[in-house]
């Protein structure tokens, strides 16, 4: 370990500044995409297993 590594402060945690900015996380957007992709996946599976034609 070098002398610089001992004296330089550790890097901030990723996303630490975002957590302090009171920004709202885009969870509704992510949830919408997750539900849409799940529905599409189930539709393709139903077609594959001949549940729908």
PQR file of N, CA, C, O and H, with PARSE charges and radii, in Angstrom:
ATOM      1  N   UNK A   1       0.853  -1.174   0.000 -0.4000 1.5000
ATOM      2  CA  UNK A   1       0.000   0.000   0.000 -0.0000 2.0000
ATOM      3  C   UNK A   1       0.894   1.232   0.000  0.5500 1.7000
ATOM      4  O   UNK A   1       1.877   1.294   0.739 -0.5500 1.4000
ATOM      5  N   UNK A   2       0.556   2.198  -0.821 -0.4000 1.5000
ATOM      6  CA  UNK A   2       1.372   3.402  -0.912 -0.0000 2.0000
ATOM      7  C   UNK A   2       0.982   4.402   0.170  0.5500 1.7000
ATOM      8  O   UNK A   2      -0.056   4.270   0.819 -0.5500 1.4000
ATOM      9  H   UNK A   2      -0.242   2.148  -1.422  0.4000 1.0000
ATOM     10  N   UNK A   3       1.826   5.389   0.346 -0.4000 1.5000
ATOM     11  CA  UNK A   3       1.553   6.414   1.353 -0.0000 2.0000
ATOM     12  C   UNK A   3       0.328   7.236   0.967  0.5500 1.7000
ATOM     13  O   UNK A   3      -0.427   7.669   1.838 -0.5500 1.4000
ATOM     14  H   UNK A   3       2.669   5.496  -0.180  0.4000 1.0000
ATOM     15  N   UNK A   4       0.125   7.454  -0.335 -0.4000 1.5000
ATOM     16  CA  UNK A   4      -1.052   8.211  -0.783 -0.0000 2.0000
ATOM     17  C   UNK A   4      -2.342   7.476  -0.456  0.5500 1.7000
ATOM     18  O   UNK A   4      -3.334   8.100  -0.079 -0.5500 1.4000
ATOM     19  H   UNK A   4       0.738   7.102  -1.042  0.4000 1.0000
ATOM     20  N   UNK A   5      -2.336   6.165  -0.596 -0.4000 1.5000
ATOM     21  CA  UNK A   5      -3.543   5.390  -0.324 -0.0000 2.0000
ATOM     22  C   UNK A   5      -3.925   5.456   1.146  0.5500 1.7000
ATOM     23  O   UNK A   5      -5.098   5.308   1.490 -0.5500 1.4000
ATOM     24  H   UNK A   5      -1.531   5.659  -0.902  0.4000 1.0000
ATOM     25  N   UNK A   6      -2.959   5.674   2.004 -0.4000 1.5000
ATOM     26  CA  UNK A   6      -3.246   5.750   3.440 -0.0000 2.0000
ATOM     27  C   UNK A   6      -3.814   7.102   3.839  0.5500 1.7000
ATOM     28  O   UNK A   6      -4.536   7.198   4.831 -0.5500 1.4000
ATOM     29  H   UNK A   6      -2.006   5.795   1.725  0.4000 1.0000
ATOM     30  N   UNK A   7      -3.500   8.149   3.082 -0.4000 1.5000
ATOM     31  CA  UNK A   7      -3.917   9.493   3.467 -0.0000 2.0000
ATOM     32  C   UNK A   7      -5.141  10.003   2.715  0.5500 1.7000
ATOM     33  O   UNK A   7      -5.829  10.902   3.199 -0.5500 1.4000
ATOM     34  H   UNK A   7      -2.914   8.070   2.276  0.4000 1.0000
ATOM     35  N   UNK A   8      -5.420   9.451   1.553 -0.4000 1.5000
ATOM     36  CA  UNK A   8      -6.555   9.913   0.747 -0.0000 2.0000
ATOM     37  C   UNK A   8      -7.834   9.327   1.345  0.5500 1.7000
ATOM     38  O   UNK A   8      -7.879   8.130   1.627 -0.5500 1.4000
ATOM     39  H   UNK A   8      -4.861   8.721   1.160  0.4000 1.0000
ATOM     40  N   UNK A   9      -8.884  10.148   1.549 -0.4000 1.5000
ATOM     41  CA  UNK A   9     -10.136   9.615   2.103 -0.0000 2.0000
ATOM     42  C   UNK A   9     -10.793   8.637   1.132  0.5500 1.7000
ATOM     43  O   UNK A   9     -10.586   8.707  -0.079 -0.5500 1.4000
ATOM     44  H   UNK A   9      -8.848  11.120   1.320  0.4000 1.0000
ATOM     45  N   UNK A  10     -11.570   7.746   1.674 -0.4000 1.5000
ATOM     46  CA  UNK A  10     -12.253   6.749   0.853 -0.0000 2.0000
ATOM     47  C   UNK A  10     -13.270   7.427  -0.058  0.5500 1.7000
ATOM     48  O   UNK A  10     -13.810   8.485   0.267 -0.5500 1.4000
ATOM     49  H   UNK A  10     -11.738   7.689   2.658  0.4000 1.0000
ATOM     50  N   UNK A  11     -13.517   6.807  -1.189 -0.4000 1.5000
ATOM     51  CA  UNK A  11     -14.482   7.354  -2.144 -0.0000 2.0000
ATOM     52  C   UNK A  11     -15.886   7.285  -1.556  0.5500 1.7000
ATOM     53  O   UNK A  11     -16.198   6.414  -0.744 -0.5500 1.4000
ATOM     54  H   UNK A  11     -13.078   5.948  -1.452  0.4000 1.0000
ATOM     55  N   UNK A  12     -16.717   8.216  -1.983 -0.4000 1.5000
ATOM     56  CA  UNK A  12     -18.105   8.219  -1.526 -0.0000 2.0000
ATOM     57  C   UNK A  12     -18.827   6.992  -2.066  0.5500 1.7000
ATOM     58  O   UNK A  12     -18.442   6.436  -3.095 -0.5500 1.4000
ATOM     59  H   UNK A  12     -16.464   8.924  -2.642  0.4000 1.0000
ATOM     60  N   UNK A  13     -19.854   6.582  -1.378 -0.4000 1.5000
ATOM     61  CA  UNK A  13     -20.646   5.439  -1.827 -0.0000 2.0000
ATOM     62  C   UNK A  13     -21.412   5.826  -3.087  0.5500 1.7000
ATOM     63  O   UNK A  13     -21.859   6.966  -3.210 -0.5500 1.4000
ATOM     64  H   UNK A  13     -20.166   7.034  -0.542  0.4000 1.0000
ATOM     65  N   UNK A  14     -21.570   4.898  -4.019 -0.4000 1.5000
ATOM     66  CA  UNK A  14     -22.347   5.208  -5.223 -0.0000 2.0000
ATOM     67  C   UNK A  14     -23.784   5.571  -4.868  0.5500 1.7000
ATOM     68  O   UNK A  14     -24.435   4.870  -4.092 -0.5500 1.4000
ATOM     69  H   UNK A  14     -21.207   3.972  -3.920  0.4000 1.0000
ATOM     70  N   UNK A  15     -24.268   6.651  -5.429 -0.4000 1.5000
ATOM     71  CA  UNK A  15     -25.639   7.070  -5.193 -0.0000 2.0000
ATOM     72  C   UNK A  15     -25.859   7.816  -3.892  0.5500 1.7000
ATOM     73  O   UNK A  15     -27.000   8.127  -3.551 -0.5500 1.4000
ATOM     74  H   UNK A  15     -23.740   7.220  -6.059  0.4000 1.0000
ATOM     75  N   UNK A  16     -24.797   8.112  -3.158 -0.4000 1.5000
ATOM     76  CA  UNK A  16     -24.960   8.791  -1.867 -0.0000 2.0000
ATOM     77  C   UNK A  16     -25.535  10.191  -2.044  0.5500 1.7000
ATOM     78  O   UNK A  16     -26.381  10.621  -1.260 -0.5500 1.4000
ATOM     79  H   UNK A  16     -23.870   7.859  -3.435  0.4000 1.0000
ATOM     80  N   UNK A  17     -25.076  10.904  -3.072 -0.4000 1.5000
ATOM     81  CA  UNK A  17     -25.586  12.250  -3.305 -0.0000 2.0000
ATOM     82  C   UNK A  17     -27.040  12.229  -3.768  0.5500 1.7000
ATOM     83  O   UNK A  17     -27.782  13.173  -3.496 -0.5500 1.4000
ATOM     84  H   UNK A  17     -24.389  10.554  -3.709  0.4000 1.0000
ATOM     85  N   UNK A  18     -27.458  11.181  -4.455 -0.4000 1.5000
ATOM     86  CA  UNK A  18     -28.845  11.074  -4.904 -0.0000 2.0000
ATOM     87  C   UNK A  18     -29.763  10.873  -3.698  0.5500 1.7000
ATOM     88  O   UNK A  18     -30.859  11.429  -3.641 -0.5500 1.4000
ATOM     89  H   UNK A  18     -26.855  10.414  -4.676  0.4000 1.0000
ATOM     90  N   UNK A  19     -29.305  10.075  -2.744 -0.4000 1.5000
ATOM     91  CA  UNK A  19     -30.135   9.815  -1.568 -0.0000 2.0000
ATOM     92  C   UNK A  19     -30.354  11.084  -0.747  0.5500 1.7000
ATOM     93  O   UNK A  19     -31.397  11.232  -0.110 -0.5500 1.4000
ATOM     94  H   UNK A  19     -28.414   9.623  -2.791  0.4000 1.0000
ATOM     95  N   UNK A  20     -29.405  11.982  -0.754 -0.4000 1.5000
ATOM     96  CA  UNK A  20     -29.523  13.213   0.023 -0.0000 2.0000
ATOM     97  C   UNK A  20     -30.297  14.301  -0.710  0.5500 1.7000
ATOM     98  O   UNK A  20     -30.675  15.301  -0.098 -0.5500 1.4000
ATOM     99  H   UNK A  20     -28.558  11.862  -1.271  0.4000 1.0000
ATOM    100  N   UNK A  21     -30.541  14.129  -2.005 -0.4000 1.5000
ATOM    101  CA  UNK A  21     -31.199  15.181  -2.783 -0.0000 2.0000
ATOM    102  C   UNK A  21     -32.715  15.100  -2.711  0.5500 1.7000
ATOM    103  O   UNK A  21     -33.400  15.933  -3.304 -0.5500 1.4000
ATOM    104  H   UNK A  21     -30.234  13.318  -2.502  0.4000 1.0000
ATOM    105  N   UNK A  22     -33.259  14.109  -1.993 -0.4000 1.5000
ATOM    106  CA  UNK A  22     -34.701  13.898  -1.889 -0.0000 2.0000
ATOM    107  C   UNK A  22     -35.359  13.673  -3.247  0.5500 1.7000
ATOM    108  O   UNK A  22     -36.542  13.961  -3.427 -0.5500 1.4000
ATOM    109  H   UNK A  22     -32.702  13.432  -1.511  0.4000 1.0000
ATOM    110  N   UNK A  23     -34.583  13.155  -4.203 -0.4000 1.5000
ATOM    111  CA  UNK A  23     -35.146  12.842  -5.512 -0.0000 2.0000
ATOM    112  C   UNK A  23     -36.000  11.587  -5.402  0.5500 1.7000
ATOM    113  O   UNK A  23     -35.640  10.643  -4.698 -0.5500 1.4000
ATOM    114  H   UNK A  23     -33.622  12.920  -4.057  0.4000 1.0000
ATOM    115  N   UNK A  24     -37.128  11.581  -6.097 -0.4000 1.5000
ATOM    116  CA  UNK A  24     -38.020  10.432  -6.048 -0.0000 2.0000
ATOM    117  C   UNK A  24     -37.523   9.376  -7.037  0.5500 1.7000
ATOM    118  O   UNK A  24     -37.284   9.678  -8.206 -0.5500 1.4000
ATOM    119  H   UNK A  24     -37.420  12.348  -6.668  0.4000 1.0000
ATOM    120  N   UNK A  25     -37.373   8.154  -6.568 -0.4000 1.5000
ATOM    121  CA  UNK A  25     -36.915   7.066  -7.432 -0.0000 2.0000
ATOM    122  C   UNK A  25     -38.017   6.700  -8.425  0.5500 1.7000
ATOM    123  O   UNK A  25     -39.200   6.764  -8.091 -0.5500 1.4000
ATOM    124  H   UNK A  25     -37.568   7.909  -5.618  0.4000 1.0000
ATOM    125  N   UNK A  26     -37.636   6.319  -9.636 -0.4000 1.5000
ATOM    126  CA  UNK A  26     -38.643   6.027 -10.664 -0.0000 2.0000
ATOM    127  C   UNK A  26     -39.226   4.625 -10.548  0.5500 1.7000
ATOM    128  O   UNK A  26     -39.283   3.900 -11.541 -0.5500 1.4000
ATOM    129  H   UNK A  26     -36.674   6.267  -9.907  0.4000 1.0000
ATOM    130  N   UNK A  27     -39.659   4.230  -9.355 -0.4000 1.5000
ATOM    131  CA  UNK A  27     -40.197   2.886  -9.177 -0.0000 2.0000
ATOM    132  C   UNK A  27     -41.487   2.643  -9.950  0.5500 1.7000
ATOM    133  O   UNK A  27     -41.649   1.537 -10.467 -0.5500 1.4000
ATOM    134  H   UNK A  27     -39.612   4.819  -8.548  0.4000 1.0000
ATOM    135  N   UNK A  28     -42.412   3.583 -10.070 -0.4000 1.5000
ATOM    136  CA  UNK A  28     -43.610   3.306 -10.875 -0.0000 2.0000
ATOM    137  C   UNK A  28     -43.262   3.001 -12.338  0.5500 1.7000
ATOM    138  O   UNK A  28     -43.897   2.150 -12.961 -0.5500 1.4000
ATOM    139  H   UNK A  28     -42.280   4.481  -9.651  0.4000 1.0000
ATOM    140  N   UNK A  29     -42.277   3.678 -12.871 -0.4000 1.5000
ATOM    141  CA  UNK A  29     -41.854   3.430 -14.252 -0.0000 2.0000
ATOM    142  C   UNK A  29     -41.273   2.030 -14.374  0.5500 1.7000
ATOM    143  O   UNK A  29     -41.602   1.297 -15.307 -0.5500 1.4000
ATOM    144  H   UNK A  29     -41.762   4.369 -12.365  0.4000 1.0000
ATOM    145  N   UNK A  30     -40.414   1.660 -13.440 -0.4000 1.5000
ATOM    146  CA  UNK A  30     -39.818   0.322 -13.470 -0.0000 2.0000
ATOM    147  C   UNK A  30     -40.884  -0.756 -13.285  0.5500 1.7000
ATOM    148  O   UNK A  30     -40.854  -1.790 -13.952 -0.5500 1.4000
ATOM    149  H   UNK A  30     -40.147   2.255 -12.682  0.4000 1.0000
ATOM    150  N   UNK A  31     -41.813  -0.508 -12.386 -0.4000 1.5000
ATOM    151  CA  UNK A  31     -42.877  -1.479 -12.135 -0.0000 2.0000
ATOM    152  C   UNK A  31     -43.738  -1.656 -13.378  0.5500 1.7000
ATOM    153  O   UNK A  31     -44.133  -2.774 -13.711 -0.5500 1.4000
ATOM    154  H   UNK A  31     -41.837   0.332 -11.844  0.4000 1.0000
ATOM    155  N   UNK A  32     -44.024  -0.576 -14.051 -0.4000 1.5000
ATOM    156  CA  UNK A  32     -44.827  -0.661 -15.278 -0.0000 2.0000
ATOM    157  C   UNK A  32     -44.153  -1.519 -16.335  0.5500 1.7000
ATOM    158  O   UNK A  32     -44.796  -2.362 -16.961 -0.5500 1.4000
ATOM    159  H   UNK A  32     -43.704   0.332 -13.781  0.4000 1.0000
ATOM    160  N   UNK A  33     -42.870  -1.306 -16.531 -0.4000 1.5000
ATOM    161  CA  UNK A  33     -42.133  -2.114 -17.498 -0.0000 2.0000
ATOM    162  C   UNK A  33     -42.063  -3.570 -17.059  0.5500 1.7000
ATOM    163  O   UNK A  33     -42.188  -4.470 -17.889 -0.5500 1.4000
ATOM    164  H   UNK A  33     -42.349  -0.621 -16.023  0.4000 1.0000
ATOM    165  N   UNK A  34     -41.866  -3.814 -15.771 -0.4000 1.5000
ATOM    166  CA  UNK A  34     -41.787  -5.197 -15.277 -0.0000 2.0000
ATOM    167  C   UNK A  34     -43.101  -5.926 -15.495  0.5500 1.7000
ATOM    168  O   UNK A  34     -43.102  -7.083 -15.914 -0.5500 1.4000
ATOM    169  H   UNK A  34     -41.764  -3.083 -15.096  0.4000 1.0000
ATOM    170  N   UNK A  35     -44.210  -5.274 -15.219 -0.4000 1.5000
ATOM    171  CA  UNK A  35     -45.523  -5.896 -15.408 -0.0000 2.0000
ATOM    172  C   UNK A  35     -45.797  -6.127 -16.893  0.5500 1.7000
ATOM    173  O   UNK A  35     -46.339  -7.168 -17.266 -0.5500 1.4000
ATOM    174  H   UNK A  35     -44.210  -4.334 -14.878  0.4000 1.0000
ATOM    175  N   UNK A  36     -45.436  -5.187 -17.728 -0.4000 1.5000
ATOM    176  CA  UNK A  36     -45.643  -5.342 -19.167 -0.0000 2.0000
ATOM    177  C   UNK A  36     -44.819  -6.506 -19.718  0.5500 1.7000
ATOM    178  O   UNK A  36     -45.322  -7.298 -20.515 -0.5500 1.4000
ATOM    179  H   UNK A  36     -44.996  -4.341 -17.425  0.4000 1.0000
ATOM    180  N   UNK A  37     -43.575  -6.613 -19.304 -0.4000 1.5000
ATOM    181  CA  UNK A  37     -42.730  -7.701 -19.782 -0.0000 2.0000
ATOM    182  C   UNK A  37     -43.206  -9.052 -19.249  0.5500 1.7000
ATOM    183  O   UNK A  37     -43.142 -10.054 -19.960 -0.5500 1.4000
ATOM    184  H   UNK A  37     -43.166  -5.970 -18.657  0.4000 1.0000
ATOM    185  N   UNK A  38     -43.676  -9.084 -18.016 -0.4000 1.5000
ATOM    186  CA  UNK A  38     -44.215 -10.322 -17.455 -0.0000 2.0000
ATOM    187  C   UNK A  38     -45.464 -10.756 -18.218  0.5500 1.7000
ATOM    188  O   UNK A  38     -45.624 -11.940 -18.514 -0.5500 1.4000
ATOM    189  H   UNK A  38     -43.727  -8.270 -17.438  0.4000 1.0000
ATOM    190  N   UNK A  39     -46.344  -9.820 -18.537 -0.4000 1.5000
ATOM    191  CA  UNK A  39     -47.551 -10.145 -19.288 -0.0000 2.0000
ATOM    192  C   UNK A  39     -47.197 -10.675 -20.684  0.5500 1.7000
ATOM    193  O   UNK A  39     -47.802 -11.637 -21.157 -0.5500 1.4000
ATOM    194  H   UNK A  39     -46.214  -8.858 -18.297  0.4000 1.0000
ATOM    195  N   UNK A  40     -46.235 -10.054 -21.325 -0.4000 1.5000
ATOM    196  CA  UNK A  40     -45.799 -10.514 -22.637 -0.0000 2.0000
ATOM    197  C   UNK A  40     -45.184 -11.910 -22.540  0.5500 1.7000
ATOM    198  O   UNK A  40     -45.424 -12.757 -23.401 -0.5500 1.4000
ATOM    199  H   UNK A  40     -45.744  -9.272 -20.940  0.4000 1.0000
ATOM    200  N   UNK A  41     -44.404 -12.147 -21.509 -0.4000 1.5000
ATOM    201  CA  UNK A  41     -43.796 -13.454 -21.302 -0.0000 2.0000
ATOM    202  C   UNK A  41     -44.868 -14.529 -21.104  0.5500 1.7000
ATOM    203  O   UNK A  41     -44.768 -15.613 -21.678 -0.5500 1.4000
ATOM    204  H   UNK A  41     -44.209 -11.459 -20.810  0.4000 1.0000
ATOM    205  N   UNK A  42     -45.883 -14.241 -20.303 -0.4000 1.5000
ATOM    206  CA  UNK A  42     -46.960 -15.199 -20.073 -0.0000 2.0000
ATOM    207  C   UNK A  42     -47.760 -15.441 -21.348  0.5500 1.7000
ATOM    208  O   UNK A  42     -48.197 -16.565 -21.596 -0.5500 1.4000
ATOM    209  H   UNK A  42     -45.965 -13.360 -19.837  0.4000 1.0000
ATOM    210  N   UNK A  43     -47.954 -14.415 -22.151 -0.4000 1.5000
ATOM    211  CA  UNK A  43     -48.658 -14.567 -23.419 -0.0000 2.0000
ATOM    212  C   UNK A  43     -47.891 -15.476 -24.376  0.5500 1.7000
ATOM    213  O   UNK A  43     -48.484 -16.337 -25.026 -0.5500 1.4000
ATOM    214  H   UNK A  43     -47.599 -13.502 -21.949  0.4000 1.0000
ATOM    215  N   UNK A  44     -46.586 -15.288 -24.464 -0.4000 1.5000
ATOM    216  CA  UNK A  44     -45.758 -16.133 -25.321 -0.0000 2.0000
ATOM    217  C   UNK A  44     -45.749 -17.567 -24.800  0.5500 1.7000
ATOM    218  O   UNK A  44     -45.805 -18.506 -25.594 -0.5500 1.4000
ATOM    219  H   UNK A  44     -46.104 -14.589 -23.936  0.4000 1.0000
ATOM    220  N   UNK A  45     -45.679 -17.756 -23.478 -0.4000 1.5000
ATOM    221  CA  UNK A  45     -45.704 -19.105 -22.897 -0.0000 2.0000
ATOM    222  C   UNK A  45     -47.035 -19.787 -23.174  0.5500 1.7000
ATOM    223  O   UNK A  45     -47.061 -20.978 -23.484 -0.5500 1.4000
ATOM    224  H   UNK A  45     -45.633 -16.993 -22.833  0.4000 1.0000
ATOM    225  N   UNK A  46     -48.132 -19.064 -23.070 -0.4000 1.5000
ATOM    226  CA  UNK A  46     -49.450 -19.645 -23.349 -0.0000 2.0000
ATOM    227  C   UNK A  46     -49.555 -20.052 -24.813  0.5500 1.7000
ATOM    228  O   UNK A  46     -50.134 -21.092 -25.125 -0.5500 1.4000
ATOM    229  H   UNK A  46     -48.111 -18.096 -22.818  0.4000 1.0000
ATOM    230  N   UNK A  47     -49.013 -19.258 -25.699 -0.4000 1.5000
ATOM    231  CA  UNK A  47     -49.014 -19.609 -27.117 -0.0000 2.0000
ATOM    232  C   UNK A  47     -48.137 -20.834 -27.364  0.5500 1.7000
ATOM    233  O   UNK A  47     -48.501 -21.710 -28.149 -0.5500 1.4000
ATOM    234  H   UNK A  47     -48.542 -18.413 -25.446  0.4000 1.0000
ATOM    235  N   UNK A  48     -46.989 -20.900 -26.702 -0.4000 1.5000
ATOM    236  CA  UNK A  48     -46.048 -22.004 -26.879 -0.0000 2.0000
ATOM    237  C   UNK A  48     -46.659 -23.326 -26.411  0.5500 1.7000
ATOM    238  O   UNK A  48     -46.469 -24.357 -27.056 -0.5500 1.4000
ATOM    239  H   UNK A  48     -46.693 -20.188 -26.064  0.4000 1.0000
ATOM    240  N   UNK A  49     -47.375 -23.302 -25.318 -0.4000 1.5000
ATOM    241  CA  UNK A  49     -47.981 -24.522 -24.768 -0.0000 2.0000
ATOM    242  C   UNK A  49     -49.390 -24.774 -25.324  0.5500 1.7000
ATOM    243  O   UNK A  49     -50.123 -25.606 -24.791 -0.5500 1.4000
ATOM    244  H   UNK A  49     -47.529 -22.464 -24.794  0.4000 1.0000
ATOM    245  N   UNK A  50     -49.768 -24.063 -26.387 -0.4000 1.5000
ATOM    246  CA  UNK A  50     -51.026 -24.237 -27.096 -0.0000 2.0000
ATOM    247  C   UNK A  50     -52.239 -24.013 -26.193  0.5500 1.7000
ATOM    248  O   UNK A  50     -53.291 -24.620 -26.394 -0.5500 1.4000
ATOM    249  H   UNK A  50     -49.172 -23.387 -26.820  0.4000 1.0000
ATOM    250  N   UNK A  51     -52.087 -23.147 -25.207 -0.4000 1.5000
ATOM    251  CA  UNK A  51     -53.242 -22.757 -24.390 -0.0000 2.0000
ATOM    252  C   UNK A  51     -54.101 -21.784 -25.194  0.5500 1.7000
ATOM    253  O   UNK A  51     -55.329 -21.793 -25.106 -0.5500 1.4000
ATOM    254  H   UNK A  51     -51.232 -22.654 -25.044  0.4000 1.0000
ATOM    255  N   UNK A  52     -53.428 -20.945 -25.978 -0.4000 1.5000
ATOM    256  CA  UNK A  52     -54.114 -20.069 -26.931 -0.0000 2.0000
ATOM    257  C   UNK A  52     -53.582 -20.388 -28.322  0.5500 1.7000
ATOM    258  O   UNK A  52     -52.456 -20.860 -28.476 -0.5500 1.4000
ATOM    259  H   UNK A  52     -52.430 -20.937 -26.050  0.4000 1.0000
ATOM    260  N   UNK A  53     -54.376 -20.132 -29.293 -0.4000 1.5000
ATOM    261  CA  UNK A  53     -53.959 -20.409 -30.682 -0.0000 2.0000
ATOM    262  C   UNK A  53     -53.754 -19.122 -31.430  0.5500 1.7000
ATOM    263  O   UNK A  53     -53.403 -19.143 -32.609 -0.5500 1.4000
ATOM    264  H   UNK A  53     -55.291 -19.748 -29.167  0.4000 1.0000
TER
END
